[in-house]
């Protein structure tokens, strides 16, 4: 029976646990997915953004008229775009796998792992099952796409983010089920390249967890590009000669060529055997961990999507750094830091957020102050001819503290960073607004002006200025 110092389940952020500080340890990595390197590299953050970039170019070309430039899109070469993406990614994944398979001090098991006892695992390899034990086990198994039962039970082939980017050809008609991050990014990509996209969304708005102003802007923009069916779910799918027929809960039927199911992700603990290892799970399937990454079982740790409240790669990377340190220095344990965790959605318009939304701040009992700054109020916003993008800052009148920031529009994922820094470093709102130079006339001035506006609003009689948002209906 093979025994290792450390066994890591998952090759995403878990792969980065093999640090110089643990160079002398005998480490095994177990990966049961078809790919090596985790979700982000193979079917998540990286390939999606590589698709989004040409999609952005296509949308820009279609909207050049407002700037006096007559441009158009003559079509997209889907195979060329797809092969550019995976022609880059697949060799990286293969090289990473070879490095762990052939490298010193590491052993690679390519099969599904499940616990059969404390720090004892059975790995289902192609050549047969093998039992493995370890002094320390790290669960970094990640998450997987969730498909609702009514769709999963259909005999119609559907796609998730795992497969949709490798389609052989661009579908003329695409149904996207869902209204969150993945749904909006993929809807943007396929519509920009020429597909007619229908969105089937359970709620009335998209990005339901976003701030109200952001949600309104994103929903209005989506309705201009896609056939948005709000307040519905898919109850049945059937294939006929003219395509896939999707029946919705409102009685309507949509006929498409392909279906993308983007209804969220779940931690990959269903067949982990956690109870046999003494590892407790939360009601939603996440592994229970403390602030150091320790599970309820001695010598077993967890990180990333399988345990974290944030299914974000930058959070998984942070947690991996903490766990790697703690494995090497058990006498000096570091803690996870989940303050000021930002996210971005690379759809069109782009979205980024950090901290509390307006509603969350109200619900938490803060004396809420809101400033909504339009891109179009800045010089760069004039250059963009922008009439819809916004920067929203949420503060507390009593303390003068900044509570959250939300941006919807071009470069949102970059514009959010000074807001992240302010929250993460505990800087004051005044420091954000006046403690640094803001390049003129860069688009970052919209954040500067929002910060100045929030400071001014804190001194007015009406602390909630959200009515001035002028968000599109």
TORKOL-4160 file (C-alpha; in steps of 0.2 Angstrom, whole numbers, padded with zeros to 4 digits, m for minus):
473
<pt num="1" X="0000" Y="0000" Z="0000"/>
<pt num="2" X="0008" Y="0016" Z="m0005"/>
<pt num="3" X="0011" Y="0029" Z="0008"/>
<pt num="4" X="0015" Y="0047" Z="0006"/>
<pt num="5" X="0019" Y="0062" Z="0017"/>
<pt num="6" X="0006" Y="0073" Z="0009"/>
<pt num="7" X="m0008" Y="0068" Z="m0003"/>
<pt num="8" X="m0017" Y="0082" Z="m0013"/>
<pt num="9" X="m0034" Y="0078" Z="m0021"/>
<pt num="10" X="m0035" Y="0090" Z="m0036"/>
<pt num="11" X="m0023" Y="0098" Z="m0048"/>
<pt num="12" X="m0030" Y="0115" Z="m0048"/>
<pt num="13" X="m0024" Y="0127" Z="m0035"/>
<pt num="14" X="m0020" Y="0111" Z="m0025"/>
<pt num="15" X="m0005" Y="0109" Z="m0037"/>
<pt num="16" X="0003" Y="0125" Z="m0031"/>
<pt num="17" X="0005" Y="0117" Z="m0014"/>
<pt num="18" X="0021" Y="0109" Z="m0020"/>
<pt num="19" X="0032" Y="0123" Z="m0014"/>
<pt num="20" X="0051" Y="0124" Z="m0011"/>
<pt num="21" X="0047" Y="0123" Z="0008"/>
<pt num="22" X="0040" Y="0106" Z="0005"/>
<pt num="23" X="0053" Y="0100" Z="m0007"/>
<pt num="24" X="0059" Y="0086" Z="0004"/>
<pt num="25" X="0041" Y="0079" Z="0006"/>
<pt num="26" X="0035" Y="0064" Z="m0003"/>
<pt num="27" X="0019" Y="0072" Z="m0011"/>
<pt num="28" X="0006" Y="0063" Z="m0021"/>
<pt num="29" X="m0007" Y="0072" Z="m0032"/>
<pt num="30" X="m0023" Y="0064" Z="m0037"/>
<pt num="31" X="m0033" Y="0070" Z="m0052"/>
<pt num="32" X="m0049" Y="0062" Z="m0058"/>
<pt num="33" X="m0055" Y="0075" Z="m0071"/>
<pt num="34" X="m0051" Y="0072" Z="m0090"/>
<pt num="35" X="m0039" Y="0087" Z="m0089"/>
<pt num="36" X="m0025" Y="0092" Z="m0077"/>
<pt num="37" X="m0023" Y="0109" Z="m0070"/>
<pt num="38" X="m0041" Y="0112" Z="m0063"/>
<pt num="39" X="m0056" Y="0121" Z="m0069"/>
<pt num="40" X="m0048" Y="0138" Z="m0071"/>
<pt num="41" X="m0035" Y="0133" Z="m0083"/>
<pt num="42" X="m0045" Y="0121" Z="m0094"/>
<pt num="43" X="m0064" Y="0125" Z="m0093"/>
<pt num="44" X="m0065" Y="0141" Z="m0083"/>
<pt num="45" X="m0057" Y="0158" Z="m0081"/>
<pt num="46" X="m0043" Y="0157" Z="m0094"/>
<pt num="47" X="m0051" Y="0150" Z="m0109"/>
<pt num="48" X="m0067" Y="0160" Z="m0106"/>
<pt num="49" X="m0057" Y="0176" Z="m0106"/>
<pt num="50" X="m0048" Y="0171" Z="m0121"/>
<pt num="51" X="m0065" Y="0169" Z="m0130"/>
<pt num="52" X="m0071" Y="0185" Z="m0122"/>
<pt num="53" X="m0057" Y="0196" Z="m0130"/>
<pt num="54" X="m0062" Y="0193" Z="m0148"/>
<pt num="55" X="m0080" Y="0194" Z="m0143"/>
<pt num="56" X="m0077" Y="0212" Z="m0137"/>
<pt num="57" X="m0068" Y="0216" Z="m0153"/>
<pt num="58" X="m0083" Y="0210" Z="m0163"/>
<pt num="59" X="m0095" Y="0221" Z="m0152"/>
<pt num="60" X="m0084" Y="0236" Z="m0153"/>
<pt num="61" X="m0084" Y="0234" Z="m0172"/>
<pt num="62" X="m0103" Y="0233" Z="m0173"/>
<pt num="63" X="m0105" Y="0249" Z="m0162"/>
<pt num="64" X="m0092" Y="0260" Z="m0171"/>
<pt num="65" X="m0105" Y="0271" Z="m0179"/>
<pt num="66" X="m0107" Y="0281" Z="m0163"/>
<pt num="67" X="m0089" Y="0287" Z="m0164"/>
<pt num="68" X="m0091" Y="0291" Z="m0183"/>
<pt num="69" X="m0081" Y="0275" Z="m0188"/>
<pt num="70" X="m0091" Y="0264" Z="m0200"/>
<pt num="71" X="m0085" Y="0246" Z="m0195"/>
<pt num="72" X="m0094" Y="0230" Z="m0196"/>
<pt num="73" X="m0091" Y="0211" Z="m0193"/>
<pt num="74" X="m0091" Y="0200" Z="m0208"/>
<pt num="75" X="m0092" Y="0184" Z="m0197"/>
<pt num="76" X="m0081" Y="0174" Z="m0185"/>
<pt num="77" X="m0070" Y="0160" Z="m0188"/>
<pt num="78" X="m0076" Y="0149" Z="m0174"/>
<pt num="79" X="m0064" Y="0134" Z="m0177"/>
<pt num="80" X="m0049" Y="0147" Z="m0178"/>
<pt num="81" X="m0054" Y="0156" Z="m0162"/>
<pt num="82" X="m0057" Y="0139" Z="m0153"/>
<pt num="83" X="m0041" Y="0132" Z="m0159"/>
<pt num="84" X="m0031" Y="0147" Z="m0154"/>
<pt num="85" X="m0038" Y="0146" Z="m0136"/>
<pt num="86" X="m0035" Y="0127" Z="m0134"/>
<pt num="87" X="m0020" Y="0126" Z="m0144"/>
<pt num="88" X="m0012" Y="0137" Z="m0130"/>
<pt num="89" X="m0020" Y="0129" Z="m0115"/>
<pt num="90" X="m0020" Y="0110" Z="m0119"/>
<pt num="91" X="m0001" Y="0110" Z="m0121"/>
<pt num="92" X="0001" Y="0119" Z="m0104"/>
<pt num="93" X="m0011" Y="0106" Z="m0096"/>
<pt num="94" X="m0001" Y="0092" Z="m0103"/>
<pt num="95" X="0016" Y="0099" Z="m0098"/>
<pt num="96" X="0010" Y="0101" Z="m0081"/>
<pt num="97" X="0004" Y="0084" Z="m0080"/>
<pt num="98" X="0020" Y="0077" Z="m0086"/>
<pt num="99" X="0030" Y="0087" Z="m0074"/>
<pt num="100" X="0020" Y="0080" Z="m0059"/>
<pt num="101" X="0021" Y="0062" Z="m0066"/>
<pt num="102" X="0039" Y="0062" Z="m0070"/>
<pt num="103" X="0046" Y="0075" Z="m0057"/>
<pt num="104" X="0056" Y="0071" Z="m0041"/>
<pt num="105" X="0046" Y="0069" Z="m0025"/>
<pt num="106" X="0029" Y="0069" Z="m0033"/>
<pt num="107" X="0018" Y="0054" Z="m0038"/>
<pt num="108" X="0003" Y="0057" Z="m0049"/>
<pt num="109" X="m0013" Y="0046" Z="m0048"/>
<pt num="110" X="m0025" Y="0049" Z="m0063"/>
<pt num="111" X="m0041" Y="0043" Z="m0056"/>
<pt num="112" X="m0056" Y="0047" Z="m0045"/>
<pt num="113" X="m0052" Y="0047" Z="m0026"/>
<pt num="114" X="m0063" Y="0043" Z="m0011"/>
<pt num="115" X="m0060" Y="0041" Z="0007"/>
<pt num="116" X="m0061" Y="0024" Z="0015"/>
<pt num="117" X="m0055" Y="0028" Z="0032"/>
<pt num="118" X="m0045" Y="0042" Z="0041"/>
<pt num="119" X="m0031" Y="0048" Z="0029"/>
<pt num="120" X="m0034" Y="0032" Z="0018"/>
<pt num="121" X="m0040" Y="0034" Z="0000"/>
<pt num="122" X="m0045" Y="0022" Z="m0014"/>
<pt num="123" X="m0040" Y="0029" Z="m0031"/>
<pt num="124" X="m0049" Y="0021" Z="m0046"/>
<pt num="125" X="m0035" Y="0020" Z="m0059"/>
<pt num="126" X="m0038" Y="0013" Z="m0077"/>
<pt num="127" X="m0028" Y="m0002" Z="m0072"/>
<pt num="128" X="m0037" Y="m0005" Z="m0056"/>
<pt num="129" X="m0040" Y="0002" Z="m0039"/>
<pt num="130" X="m0026" Y="0006" Z="m0028"/>
<pt num="131" X="m0027" Y="0011" Z="m0009"/>
<pt num="132" X="m0016" Y="0026" Z="m0003"/>
<pt num="133" X="m0012" Y="0032" Z="0014"/>
<pt num="134" X="m0004" Y="0049" Z="0020"/>
<pt num="135" X="0001" Y="0058" Z="0035"/>
<pt num="136" X="m0008" Y="0074" Z="0028"/>
<pt num="137" X="m0022" Y="0075" Z="0015"/>
<pt num="138" X="m0027" Y="0091" Z="0007"/>
<pt num="139" X="m0044" Y="0091" Z="m0002"/>
<pt num="140" X="m0044" Y="0103" Z="m0016"/>
<pt num="141" X="m0056" Y="0094" Z="m0027"/>
<pt num="142" X="m0064" Y="0110" Z="m0034"/>
<pt num="143" X="m0082" Y="0111" Z="m0040"/>
<pt num="144" X="m0092" Y="0105" Z="m0055"/>
<pt num="145" X="m0106" Y="0112" Z="m0065"/>
<pt num="146" X="m0124" Y="0109" Z="m0059"/>
<pt num="147" X="m0137" Y="0103" Z="m0071"/>
<pt num="148" X="m0155" Y="0103" Z="m0065"/>
<pt num="149" X="m0164" Y="0086" Z="m0064"/>
<pt num="150" X="m0177" Y="0090" Z="m0077"/>
<pt num="151" X="m0163" Y="0094" Z="m0089"/>
<pt num="152" X="m0151" Y="0080" Z="m0084"/>
<pt num="153" X="m0165" Y="0067" Z="m0086"/>
<pt num="154" X="m0168" Y="0072" Z="m0104"/>
<pt num="155" X="m0161" Y="0061" Z="m0118"/>
<pt num="156" X="m0156" Y="0077" Z="m0127"/>
<pt num="157" X="m0137" Y="0081" Z="m0126"/>
<pt num="158" X="m0134" Y="0098" Z="m0118"/>
<pt num="159" X="m0118" Y="0107" Z="m0113"/>
<pt num="160" X="m0110" Y="0115" Z="m0098"/>
<pt num="161" X="m0095" Y="0126" Z="m0097"/>
<pt num="162" X="m0085" Y="0110" Z="m0098"/>
<pt num="163" X="m0089" Y="0107" Z="m0116"/>
<pt num="164" X="m0098" Y="0122" Z="m0124"/>
<pt num="165" X="m0081" Y="0130" Z="m0129"/>
<pt num="166" X="m0076" Y="0115" Z="m0139"/>
<pt num="167" X="m0091" Y="0114" Z="m0150"/>
<pt num="168" X="m0086" Y="0109" Z="m0168"/>
<pt num="169" X="m0096" Y="0123" Z="m0176"/>
<pt num="170" X="m0104" Y="0139" Z="m0170"/>
<pt num="171" X="m0123" Y="0136" Z="m0167"/>
<pt num="172" X="m0135" Y="0147" Z="m0176"/>
<pt num="173" X="m0147" Y="0147" Z="m0161"/>
<pt num="174" X="m0141" Y="0144" Z="m0143"/>
<pt num="175" X="m0152" Y="0143" Z="m0127"/>
<pt num="176" X="m0142" Y="0148" Z="m0112"/>
<pt num="177" X="m0151" Y="0142" Z="m0096"/>
<pt num="178" X="m0146" Y="0153" Z="m0081"/>
<pt num="179" X="m0143" Y="0172" Z="m0078"/>
<pt num="180" X="m0126" Y="0172" Z="m0068"/>
<pt num="181" X="m0108" Y="0174" Z="m0072"/>
<pt num="182" X="m0105" Y="0159" Z="m0084"/>
<pt num="183" X="m0122" Y="0162" Z="m0093"/>
<pt num="184" X="m0118" Y="0180" Z="m0096"/>
<pt num="185" X="m0100" Y="0178" Z="m0102"/>
<pt num="186" X="m0105" Y="0164" Z="m0114"/>
<pt num="187" X="m0120" Y="0173" Z="m0120"/>
<pt num="188" X="m0109" Y="0187" Z="m0124"/>
<pt num="189" X="m0096" Y="0176" Z="m0133"/>
<pt num="190" X="m0109" Y="0167" Z="m0144"/>
<pt num="191" X="m0120" Y="0182" Z="m0149"/>
<pt num="192" X="m0104" Y="0192" Z="m0153"/>
<pt num="193" X="m0099" Y="0178" Z="m0165"/>
<pt num="194" X="m0116" Y="0177" Z="m0173"/>
<pt num="195" X="m0127" Y="0165" Z="m0164"/>
<pt num="196" X="m0145" Y="0170" Z="m0159"/>
<pt num="197" X="m0145" Y="0168" Z="m0140"/>
<pt num="198" X="m0160" Y="0165" Z="m0129"/>
<pt num="199" X="m0158" Y="0167" Z="m0111"/>
<pt num="200" X="m0170" Y="0157" Z="m0099"/>
<pt num="201" X="m0168" Y="0165" Z="m0082"/>
<pt num="202" X="m0178" Y="0160" Z="m0066"/>
<pt num="203" X="m0178" Y="0178" Z="m0059"/>
<pt num="204" X="m0184" Y="0194" Z="m0067"/>
<pt num="205" X="m0166" Y="0201" Z="m0068"/>
<pt num="206" X="m0149" Y="0195" Z="m0072"/>
<pt num="207" X="m0134" Y="0194" Z="m0059"/>
<pt num="208" X="m0146" Y="0193" Z="m0045"/>
<pt num="209" X="m0133" Y="0195" Z="m0032"/>
<pt num="210" X="m0126" Y="0211" Z="m0039"/>
<pt num="211" X="m0130" Y="0229" Z="m0033"/>
<pt num="212" X="m0146" Y="0236" Z="m0039"/>
<pt num="213" X="m0139" Y="0249" Z="m0051"/>
<pt num="214" X="m0127" Y="0236" Z="m0059"/>
<pt num="215" X="m0141" Y="0223" Z="m0061"/>
<pt num="216" X="m0152" Y="0236" Z="m0069"/>
<pt num="217" X="m0138" Y="0241" Z="m0082"/>
<pt num="218" X="m0134" Y="0223" Z="m0086"/>
<pt num="219" X="m0152" Y="0217" Z="m0088"/>
<pt num="220" X="m0156" Y="0232" Z="m0099"/>
<pt num="221" X="m0140" Y="0228" Z="m0110"/>
<pt num="222" X="m0144" Y="0210" Z="m0111"/>
<pt num="223" X="m0162" Y="0213" Z="m0117"/>
<pt num="224" X="m0155" Y="0223" Z="m0131"/>
<pt num="225" X="m0144" Y="0209" Z="m0137"/>
<pt num="226" X="m0153" Y="0193" Z="m0132"/>
<pt num="227" X="m0170" Y="0185" Z="m0131"/>
<pt num="228" X="m0172" Y="0186" Z="m0113"/>
<pt num="229" X="m0186" Y="0175" Z="m0105"/>
<pt num="230" X="m0187" Y="0180" Z="m0087"/>
<pt num="231" X="m0196" Y="0171" Z="m0073"/>
<pt num="232" X="m0195" Y="0154" Z="m0081"/>
<pt num="233" X="m0186" Y="0137" Z="m0080"/>
<pt num="234" X="m0184" Y="0124" Z="m0093"/>
<pt num="235" X="m0196" Y="0109" Z="m0089"/>
<pt num="236" X="m0192" Y="0098" Z="m0104"/>
<pt num="237" X="m0181" Y="0096" Z="m0119"/>
<pt num="238" X="m0184" Y="0085" Z="m0135"/>
<pt num="239" X="m0175" Y="0084" Z="m0151"/>
<pt num="240" X="m0185" Y="0086" Z="m0168"/>
<pt num="241" X="m0179" Y="0088" Z="m0186"/>
<pt num="242" X="m0179" Y="0107" Z="m0184"/>
<pt num="243" X="m0168" Y="0107" Z="m0168"/>
<pt num="244" X="m0170" Y="0105" Z="m0150"/>
<pt num="245" X="m0187" Y="0111" Z="m0143"/>
<pt num="246" X="m0186" Y="0118" Z="m0125"/>
<pt num="247" X="m0202" Y="0119" Z="m0115"/>
<pt num="248" X="m0203" Y="0133" Z="m0102"/>
<pt num="249" X="m0213" Y="0135" Z="m0087"/>
<pt num="250" X="m0223" Y="0149" Z="m0094"/>
<pt num="251" X="m0229" Y="0137" Z="m0108"/>
<pt num="252" X="m0218" Y="0144" Z="m0122"/>
<pt num="253" X="m0207" Y="0134" Z="m0132"/>
<pt num="254" X="m0190" Y="0139" Z="m0139"/>
<pt num="255" X="m0181" Y="0130" Z="m0154"/>
<pt num="256" X="m0162" Y="0130" Z="m0154"/>
<pt num="257" X="m0147" Y="0120" Z="m0160"/>
<pt num="258" X="m0138" Y="0119" Z="m0144"/>
<pt num="259" X="m0142" Y="0121" Z="m0125"/>
<pt num="260" X="m0129" Y="0128" Z="m0113"/>
<pt num="261" X="m0134" Y="0124" Z="m0095"/>
<pt num="262" X="m0126" Y="0138" Z="m0083"/>
<pt num="263" X="m0136" Y="0136" Z="m0067"/>
<pt num="264" X="m0122" Y="0136" Z="m0055"/>
<pt num="265" X="m0108" Y="0125" Z="m0048"/>
<pt num="266" X="m0107" Y="0113" Z="m0033"/>
<pt num="267" X="m0093" Y="0107" Z="m0023"/>
<pt num="268" X="m0086" Y="0091" Z="m0029"/>
<pt num="269" X="m0089" Y="0081" Z="m0013"/>
<pt num="270" X="m0104" Y="0069" Z="m0018"/>
<pt num="271" X="m0093" Y="0054" Z="m0020"/>
<pt num="272" X="m0078" Y="0059" Z="m0009"/>
<pt num="273" X="m0082" Y="0047" Z="0006"/>
<pt num="274" X="m0080" Y="0062" Z="0018"/>
<pt num="275" X="m0090" Y="0053" Z="0032"/>
<pt num="276" X="m0077" Y="0039" Z="0032"/>
<pt num="277" X="m0063" Y="0051" Z="0035"/>
<pt num="278" X="m0072" Y="0060" Z="0049"/>
<pt num="279" X="m0073" Y="0076" Z="0037"/>
<pt num="280" X="m0089" Y="0086" Z="0040"/>
<pt num="281" X="m0099" Y="0094" Z="0026"/>
<pt num="282" X="m0110" Y="0109" Z="0026"/>
<pt num="283" X="m0128" Y="0107" Z="0020"/>
<pt num="284" X="m0123" Y="0114" Z="0003"/>
<pt num="285" X="m0109" Y="0101" Z="0001"/>
<pt num="286" X="m0094" Y="0111" Z="0006"/>
<pt num="287" X="m0081" Y="0104" Z="0017"/>
<pt num="288" X="m0081" Y="0112" Z="0034"/>
<pt num="289" X="m0064" Y="0121" Z="0038"/>
<pt num="290" X="m0058" Y="0132" Z="0051"/>
<pt num="291" X="m0048" Y="0148" Z="0048"/>
<pt num="292" X="m0032" Y="0139" Z="0045"/>
<pt num="293" X="m0040" Y="0127" Z="0032"/>
<pt num="294" X="m0041" Y="0112" Z="0044"/>
<pt num="295" X="m0056" Y="0100" Z="0042"/>
<pt num="296" X="m0064" Y="0091" Z="0057"/>
<pt num="297" X="m0053" Y="0076" Z="0054"/>
<pt num="298" X="m0035" Y="0077" Z="0060"/>
<pt num="299" X="m0022" Y="0079" Z="0047"/>
<pt num="300" X="m0035" Y="0083" Z="0033"/>
<pt num="301" X="m0036" Y="0101" Z="0026"/>
<pt num="302" X="m0046" Y="0108" Z="0012"/>
<pt num="303" X="m0046" Y="0124" Z="0001"/>
<pt num="304" X="m0054" Y="0132" Z="m0014"/>
<pt num="305" X="m0071" Y="0128" Z="m0022"/>
<pt num="306" X="m0073" Y="0112" Z="m0012"/>
<pt num="307" X="m0074" Y="0122" Z="0005"/>
<pt num="308" X="m0073" Y="0141" Z="0002"/>
<pt num="309" X="m0088" Y="0152" Z="0002"/>
<pt num="310" X="m0081" Y="0160" Z="m0013"/>
<pt num="311" X="m0079" Y="0150" Z="m0029"/>
<pt num="312" X="m0066" Y="0161" Z="m0036"/>
<pt num="313" X="m0048" Y="0157" Z="m0042"/>
<pt num="314" X="m0040" Y="0171" Z="m0034"/>
<pt num="315" X="m0047" Y="0165" Z="m0017"/>
<pt num="316" X="m0042" Y="0147" Z="m0020"/>
<pt num="317" X="m0024" Y="0153" Z="m0024"/>
<pt num="318" X="m0024" Y="0163" Z="m0008"/>
<pt num="319" X="m0030" Y="0148" Z="0002"/>
<pt num="320" X="m0017" Y="0137" Z="m0006"/>
<pt num="321" X="m0003" Y="0149" Z="m0001"/>
<pt num="322" X="m0010" Y="0148" Z="0017"/>
<pt num="323" X="m0012" Y="0129" Z="0018"/>
<pt num="324" X="0005" Y="0127" Z="0010"/>
<pt num="325" X="0013" Y="0137" Z="0024"/>
<pt num="326" X="0003" Y="0128" Z="0037"/>
<pt num="327" X="0009" Y="0111" Z="0031"/>
<pt num="328" X="0027" Y="0117" Z="0031"/>
<pt num="329" X="0025" Y="0127" Z="0048"/>
<pt num="330" X="0012" Y="0118" Z="0059"/>
<pt num="331" X="0019" Y="0128" Z="0074"/>
<pt num="332" X="0015" Y="0145" Z="0065"/>
<pt num="333" X="m0002" Y="0143" Z="0057"/>
<pt num="334" X="m0008" Y="0157" Z="0045"/>
<pt num="335" X="m0026" Y="0161" Z="0043"/>
<pt num="336" X="m0037" Y="0163" Z="0028"/>
<pt num="337" X="m0041" Y="0181" Z="0024"/>
<pt num="338" X="m0058" Y="0184" Z="0016"/>
<pt num="339" X="m0060" Y="0202" Z="0018"/>
<pt num="340" X="m0063" Y="0213" Z="0003"/>
<pt num="341" X="m0065" Y="0198" Z="m0009"/>
<pt num="342" X="m0068" Y="0205" Z="m0027"/>
<pt num="343" X="m0076" Y="0197" Z="m0042"/>
<pt num="344" X="m0077" Y="0202" Z="m0060"/>
<pt num="345" X="m0089" Y="0196" Z="m0074"/>
<pt num="346" X="m0082" Y="0197" Z="m0091"/>
<pt num="347" X="m0098" Y="0200" Z="m0101"/>
<pt num="348" X="m0103" Y="0215" Z="m0110"/>
<pt num="349" X="m0104" Y="0227" Z="m0101"/>
<pt num="350" X="m0091" Y="0221" Z="m0089"/>
<pt num="351" X="m0095" Y="0220" Z="m0071"/>
<pt num="352" X="m0084" Y="0221" Z="m0055"/>
<pt num="353" X="m0088" Y="0221" Z="m0037"/>
<pt num="354" X="m0081" Y="0221" Z="m0019"/>
<pt num="355" X="m0088" Y="0223" Z="m0002"/>
<pt num="356" X="m0107" Y="0226" Z="0002"/>
<pt num="357" X="m0120" Y="0230" Z="m0010"/>
<pt num="358" X="m0132" Y="0244" Z="m0005"/>
<pt num="359" X="m0145" Y="0231" Z="0001"/>
<pt num="360" X="m0133" Y="0221" Z="0011"/>
<pt num="361" X="m0127" Y="0237" Z="0019"/>
<pt num="362" X="m0145" Y="0242" Z="0024"/>
<pt num="363" X="m0149" Y="0224" Z="0030"/>
<pt num="364" X="m0133" Y="0225" Z="0041"/>
<pt num="365" X="m0140" Y="0241" Z="0049"/>
<pt num="366" X="m0128" Y="0254" Z="0042"/>
<pt num="367" X="m0133" Y="0272" Z="0040"/>
<pt num="368" X="m0131" Y="0270" Z="0021"/>
<pt num="369" X="m0124" Y="0283" Z="0009"/>
<pt num="370" X="m0123" Y="0279" Z="m0009"/>
<pt num="371" X="m0115" Y="0288" Z="m0024"/>
<pt num="372" X="m0118" Y="0283" Z="m0042"/>
<pt num="373" X="m0105" Y="0291" Z="m0054"/>
<pt num="374" X="m0108" Y="0290" Z="m0072"/>
<pt num="375" X="m0094" Y="0286" Z="m0084"/>
<pt num="376" X="m0101" Y="0299" Z="m0095"/>
<pt num="377" X="m0097" Y="0313" Z="m0082"/>
<pt num="378" X="m0078" Y="0311" Z="m0085"/>
<pt num="379" X="m0068" Y="0316" Z="m0100"/>
<pt num="380" X="m0064" Y="0298" Z="m0105"/>
<pt num="381" X="m0082" Y="0294" Z="m0103"/>
<pt num="382" X="m0085" Y="0307" Z="m0116"/>
<pt num="383" X="m0073" Y="0299" Z="m0128"/>
<pt num="384" X="m0082" Y="0283" Z="m0126"/>
<pt num="385" X="m0099" Y="0291" Z="m0129"/>
<pt num="386" X="m0104" Y="0281" Z="m0114"/>
<pt num="387" X="m0122" Y="0284" Z="m0107"/>
<pt num="388" X="m0125" Y="0268" Z="m0097"/>
<pt num="389" X="m0109" Y="0264" Z="m0087"/>
<pt num="390" X="m0109" Y="0267" Z="m0068"/>
<pt num="391" X="m0097" Y="0267" Z="m0053"/>
<pt num="392" X="m0107" Y="0264" Z="m0037"/>
<pt num="393" X="m0099" Y="0267" Z="m0020"/>
<pt num="394" X="m0108" Y="0262" Z="m0004"/>
<pt num="395" X="m0103" Y="0270" Z="0013"/>
<pt num="396" X="m0108" Y="0273" Z="0031"/>
<pt num="397" X="m0113" Y="0291" Z="0036"/>
<pt num="398" X="m0110" Y="0287" Z="0055"/>
<pt num="399" X="m0092" Y="0281" Z="0053"/>
<pt num="400" X="m0087" Y="0288" Z="0036"/>
<pt num="401" X="m0081" Y="0271" Z="0031"/>
<pt num="402" X="m0082" Y="0264" Z="0013"/>
<pt num="403" X="m0092" Y="0248" Z="0013"/>
<pt num="404" X="m0092" Y="0243" Z="m0005"/>
<pt num="405" X="m0089" Y="0247" Z="m0023"/>
<pt num="406" X="m0097" Y="0241" Z="m0039"/>
<pt num="407" X="m0093" Y="0245" Z="m0057"/>
<pt num="408" X="m0102" Y="0241" Z="m0073"/>
<pt num="409" X="m0094" Y="0246" Z="m0090"/>
<pt num="410" X="m0078" Y="0246" Z="m0099"/>
<pt num="411" X="m0063" Y="0241" Z="m0089"/>
<pt num="412" X="m0073" Y="0237" Z="m0074"/>
<pt num="413" X="m0061" Y="0223" Z="m0068"/>
<pt num="414" X="m0047" Y="0235" Z="m0068"/>
<pt num="415" X="m0056" Y="0250" Z="m0061"/>
<pt num="416" X="m0062" Y="0240" Z="m0046"/>
<pt num="417" X="m0044" Y="0238" Z="m0039"/>
<pt num="418" X="m0041" Y="0255" Z="m0030"/>
<pt num="419" X="m0058" Y="0251" Z="m0021"/>
<pt num="420" X="m0052" Y="0234" Z="m0017"/>
<pt num="421" X="m0035" Y="0241" Z="m0010"/>
<pt num="422" X="m0045" Y="0254" Z="0000"/>
<pt num="423" X="m0055" Y="0241" Z="0009"/>
<pt num="424" X="m0041" Y="0228" Z="0011"/>
<pt num="425" X="m0029" Y="0240" Z="0018"/>
<pt num="426" X="m0041" Y="0249" Z="0029"/>
<pt num="427" X="m0038" Y="0266" Z="0021"/>
<pt num="428" X="m0050" Y="0280" Z="0023"/>
<pt num="429" X="m0062" Y="0286" Z="0009"/>
<pt num="430" X="m0052" Y="0303" Z="0010"/>
<pt num="431" X="m0036" Y="0294" Z="0007"/>
<pt num="432" X="m0044" Y="0285" Z="m0008"/>
<pt num="433" X="m0050" Y="0301" Z="m0016"/>
<pt num="434" X="m0036" Y="0313" Z="m0011"/>
<pt num="435" X="m0022" Y="0303" Z="m0005"/>
<pt num="436" X="m0015" Y="0300" Z="m0023"/>
<pt num="437" X="m0014" Y="0307" Z="m0040"/>
<pt num="438" X="m0027" Y="0301" Z="m0053"/>
<pt num="439" X="m0021" Y="0302" Z="m0071"/>
<pt num="440" X="m0031" Y="0314" Z="m0081"/>
<pt num="441" X="m0040" Y="0310" Z="m0092"/>
<pt num="442" X="m0040" Y="0292" Z="m0088"/>
<pt num="443" X="m0056" Y="0282" Z="m0085"/>
<pt num="444" X="m0050" Y="0279" Z="m0067"/>
<pt num="445" X="m0057" Y="0297" Z="m0064"/>
<pt num="446" X="m0074" Y="0289" Z="m0063"/>
<pt num="447" X="m0068" Y="0281" Z="m0047"/>
<pt num="448" X="m0060" Y="0297" Z="m0040"/>
<pt num="449" X="m0076" Y="0307" Z="m0044"/>
<pt num="450" X="m0087" Y="0294" Z="m0036"/>
<pt num="451" X="m0076" Y="0294" Z="m0020"/>
<pt num="452" X="m0077" Y="0313" Z="m0019"/>
<pt num="453" X="m0095" Y="0313" Z="m0022"/>
<pt num="454" X="m0098" Y="0300" Z="m0008"/>
<pt num="455" X="m0088" Y="0311" Z="0004"/>
<pt num="456" X="m0099" Y="0326" Z="m0001"/>
<pt num="457" X="m0115" Y="0315" Z="0000"/>
<pt num="458" X="m0111" Y="0310" Z="0018"/>
<pt num="459" X="m0113" Y="0328" Z="0022"/>
<pt num="460" X="m0130" Y="0331" Z="0014"/>
<pt num="461" X="m0147" Y="0329" Z="0022"/>
<pt num="462" X="m0151" Y="0315" Z="0010"/>
<pt num="463" X="m0139" Y="0301" Z="0014"/>
<pt num="464" X="m0146" Y="0289" Z="0000"/>
<pt num="465" X="m0143" Y="0297" Z="m0017"/>
<pt num="466" X="m0147" Y="0281" Z="m0026"/>
<pt num="467" X="m0161" Y="0290" Z="m0035"/>
<pt num="468" X="m0148" Y="0300" Z="m0045"/>
<pt num="469" X="m0142" Y="0284" Z="m0053"/>
<pt num="470" X="m0153" Y="0287" Z="m0069"/>
<pt num="471" X="m0151" Y="0268" Z="m0073"/>
<pt num="472" X="m0159" Y="0263" Z="m0089"/>
<pt num="473" X="m0175" Y="0254" Z="m0088"/>
